[in-house]
Every structure is written in structure tokens, then in C-alpha cells.
Amino acid sequence: MADKTVVRTEAAPAPFQGAPYSQAIVANGFVFVSGQLALKPGDKEISGGSIEEQTEQIFANLRAILEEAGSGLDKLVKTTVFLQNLADFQGMNGVYSSHVGDKPPARSTVEVAKLPSGALVEIEAVALV
């Protein structure tokens, strides 16, 4: 069985409400990042009221966690985007596009019934280390 390493940085929010999960896990040359909400480190309320603002904060969190793991946004291979409302796709996608470069990762985008704290979007990611 391969080893796994827990990734933890103060530059991104701690696990939501003390839930039993890690910000990310490094295993077999990949980093698996837990779903990120638009929370600033130490805050308990969602940052930003628009889909664009929330997506920007999520990418700040993803960047911090990936860098702590020895990776980066340029090494993303797969993301999953959870939207409260698919009508927000265009706004999320505009911000998303500005962060993933000219070789974007594979991606799934789904509409969900509800996200924690009234969030409009959540994004999880897998990247190369």
C-alpha cells in the first residue's frame, strides 16, 4: 500500500466546522484537494456575494494548498465544480478560465441542491506533485 501525506496550510481554511477530513492528501505523485468553499482562512462565513468573487476566493485557497503540497494550478489534472445553480456557470467559468491556463484540466460541473453555508460554488481538485 502506498504512503499518503496530509497537507495542511494556514494560508487556506481549516476543515469545515472541524469535520474529519484533510485539506489535501499527497499519494502516488498526485495531490487530492478537498472541496473548497469561498472561505478566507479563519473565517466562518462565505466571502463574496457573487459567483465571481466566490470562485476567486476558491482559487486562492486551491493555490495555497497546492503550493503547500509542492504543486500548483498549472499541474491540475481534474477538477469537479459543484454549483448551487447552473445559471452561474458562465460567471464561474470566466474566473475559472483565468486560473487554469492554456492546458486546462479535465472537469465535471454539476448542479447540487445545497452547499454548506449558503455557498454558490465548491471546487475539488486533483493535481500532479
Buried (B, 14 or more C-beta within 10 A) or exposed (E): EEEEEEBEBEEBBBEBEEEEEBBBBBEEEBBBBBBBBBBBEEEEEBBBEEBBBBBBBBBBBBBBBBBBBBBBBBBBEBBBBBBBEEEBBEBBBEBBEEBBEEEEBEBEBEEEEEBEEEBBBBBBBBBBB
